[in-house]
């Protein structure tokens, strides 16, 4: 199915349903194809499982939360940190 940009704007919901049903949809500008609507290959459930980042997050400095010493602060301001 080929549709113009204006027609696609007015019929977007219908075109999405057509793609979901497996039909090909091409959007044309001035009669020339510019976009093909395709069904996504990944459909996330939207529900995350607790601990899904376990093993992927690495803590580089375990003392990151501690305040800087006065010397570290001066080095930081001077651009040496």
KOLVODREN-139350 format. One record per residue (C-alpha): residue number from 0; residue in three letters; x, y, z. Coordinates in Angstrom, 3 decimals. Layout:
BEGIN
nr=NUM | rest=ALA | X=X | Y=Y | Z=Z
...
//
This chain:
BEGIN
nr=0 | rest=UNK | X=0.000 | Y=0.000 | Z=0.000
nr=1 | rest=UNK | X=1.350 | Y=3.448 | Z=-0.943
nr=2 | rest=UNK | X=0.054 | Y=6.617 | Z=0.717
nr=3 | rest=UNK | X=1.002 | Y=10.284 | Z=0.654
nr=4 | rest=UNK | X=2.420 | Y=12.055 | Z=3.700
nr=5 | rest=UNK | X=-0.843 | Y=13.948 | Z=4.208
nr=6 | rest=UNK | X=-2.876 | Y=10.746 | Z=3.933
nr=7 | rest=UNK | X=-0.537 | Y=8.976 | Z=6.355
nr=8 | rest=UNK | X=-0.989 | Y=11.788 | Z=8.858
nr=9 | rest=UNK | X=-4.764 | Y=11.425 | Z=8.673
nr=10 | rest=UNK | X=-4.819 | Y=7.603 | Z=8.694
nr=11 | rest=UNK | X=-1.901 | Y=6.731 | Z=10.987
nr=12 | rest=UNK | X=-3.849 | Y=4.420 | Z=13.280
nr=13 | rest=UNK | X=-5.238 | Y=2.501 | Z=10.307
nr=14 | rest=UNK | X=-1.775 | Y=2.214 | Z=8.731
nr=15 | rest=UNK | X=-0.265 | Y=0.909 | Z=11.966
nr=16 | rest=UNK | X=-2.963 | Y=-1.772 | Z=12.116
nr=17 | rest=UNK | X=-2.202 | Y=-2.718 | Z=8.495
nr=18 | rest=UNK | X=1.489 | Y=-3.164 | Z=9.314
nr=19 | rest=UNK | X=0.604 | Y=-5.240 | Z=12.378
nr=20 | rest=UNK | X=-1.426 | Y=-7.499 | Z=10.091
nr=21 | rest=UNK | X=1.625 | Y=-7.995 | Z=7.856
nr=22 | rest=UNK | X=0.822 | Y=-5.607 | Z=5.001
nr=23 | rest=UNK | X=3.551 | Y=-3.368 | Z=3.548
nr=24 | rest=UNK | X=3.002 | Y=0.382 | Z=3.845
nr=25 | rest=UNK | X=5.088 | Y=2.961 | Z=1.974
nr=26 | rest=UNK | X=4.745 | Y=6.701 | Z=2.554
nr=27 | rest=UNK | X=5.458 | Y=8.840 | Z=-0.503
nr=28 | rest=UNK | X=6.284 | Y=12.515 | Z=-0.914
nr=29 | rest=UNK | X=5.335 | Y=13.948 | Z=-4.297
nr=30 | rest=UNK | X=4.892 | Y=10.422 | Z=-5.623
nr=31 | rest=UNK | X=8.356 | Y=9.209 | Z=-4.557
nr=32 | rest=UNK | X=8.702 | Y=6.609 | Z=-1.780
nr=33 | rest=UNK | X=10.470 | Y=8.033 | Z=1.291
nr=34 | rest=UNK | X=9.459 | Y=5.808 | Z=4.225
nr=35 | rest=UNK | X=8.465 | Y=2.188 | Z=4.703
nr=36 | rest=UNK | X=6.487 | Y=1.372 | Z=7.818
nr=37 | rest=UNK | X=7.641 | Y=-1.917 | Z=9.281
nr=38 | rest=UNK | X=6.682 | Y=-3.898 | Z=12.332
nr=39 | rest=UNK | X=9.256 | Y=-3.747 | Z=15.090
nr=40 | rest=UNK | X=11.156 | Y=-6.939 | Z=15.782
nr=41 | rest=UNK | X=11.271 | Y=-6.298 | Z=19.542
nr=42 | rest=UNK | X=8.116 | Y=-5.916 | Z=21.535
nr=43 | rest=UNK | X=9.035 | Y=-5.182 | Z=25.127
nr=44 | rest=UNK | X=6.611 | Y=-6.148 | Z=27.831
nr=45 | rest=UNK | X=7.245 | Y=-2.903 | Z=29.653
nr=46 | rest=UNK | X=7.469 | Y=-4.793 | Z=32.932
nr=47 | rest=UNK | X=10.912 | Y=-4.898 | Z=34.528
nr=48 | rest=UNK | X=12.053 | Y=-7.571 | Z=36.878
nr=49 | rest=UNK | X=13.741 | Y=-6.551 | Z=40.125
nr=50 | rest=UNK | X=17.510 | Y=-7.031 | Z=39.822
nr=51 | rest=UNK | X=17.582 | Y=-7.053 | Z=36.011
nr=52 | rest=UNK | X=20.831 | Y=-5.022 | Z=36.030
nr=53 | rest=UNK | X=22.601 | Y=-7.374 | Z=38.442
nr=54 | rest=UNK | X=26.122 | Y=-7.990 | Z=37.128
nr=55 | rest=UNK | X=25.883 | Y=-5.175 | Z=34.564
nr=56 | rest=UNK | X=26.503 | Y=-2.232 | Z=36.911
nr=57 | rest=UNK | X=30.075 | Y=-1.906 | Z=38.146
nr=58 | rest=UNK | X=31.021 | Y=0.249 | Z=41.120
nr=59 | rest=UNK | X=34.396 | Y=1.798 | Z=40.257
nr=60 | rest=UNK | X=35.036 | Y=3.620 | Z=43.521
nr=61 | rest=UNK | X=33.280 | Y=2.295 | Z=46.634
nr=62 | rest=UNK | X=34.006 | Y=5.592 | Z=48.450
nr=63 | rest=UNK | X=32.392 | Y=7.809 | Z=45.794
nr=64 | rest=UNK | X=29.863 | Y=9.142 | Z=48.283
nr=65 | rest=UNK | X=32.414 | Y=10.419 | Z=50.806
nr=66 | rest=UNK | X=33.134 | Y=14.164 | Z=50.802
nr=67 | rest=UNK | X=36.385 | Y=15.463 | Z=49.350
nr=68 | rest=UNK | X=39.182 | Y=16.518 | Z=51.632
nr=69 | rest=UNK | X=40.225 | Y=20.177 | Z=51.515
nr=70 | rest=UNK | X=43.319 | Y=19.199 | Z=49.511
nr=71 | rest=UNK | X=41.245 | Y=17.209 | Z=46.968
nr=72 | rest=UNK | X=38.828 | Y=20.118 | Z=46.683
nr=73 | rest=UNK | X=41.648 | Y=22.591 | Z=45.963
nr=74 | rest=UNK | X=43.102 | Y=20.193 | Z=43.362
nr=75 | rest=UNK | X=39.653 | Y=19.843 | Z=41.792
nr=76 | rest=UNK | X=39.225 | Y=23.631 | Z=41.541
nr=77 | rest=UNK | X=42.695 | Y=23.973 | Z=40.053
nr=78 | rest=UNK | X=41.941 | Y=21.297 | Z=37.431
nr=79 | rest=UNK | X=44.428 | Y=18.761 | Z=38.824
nr=80 | rest=UNK | X=41.861 | Y=16.219 | Z=39.949
//
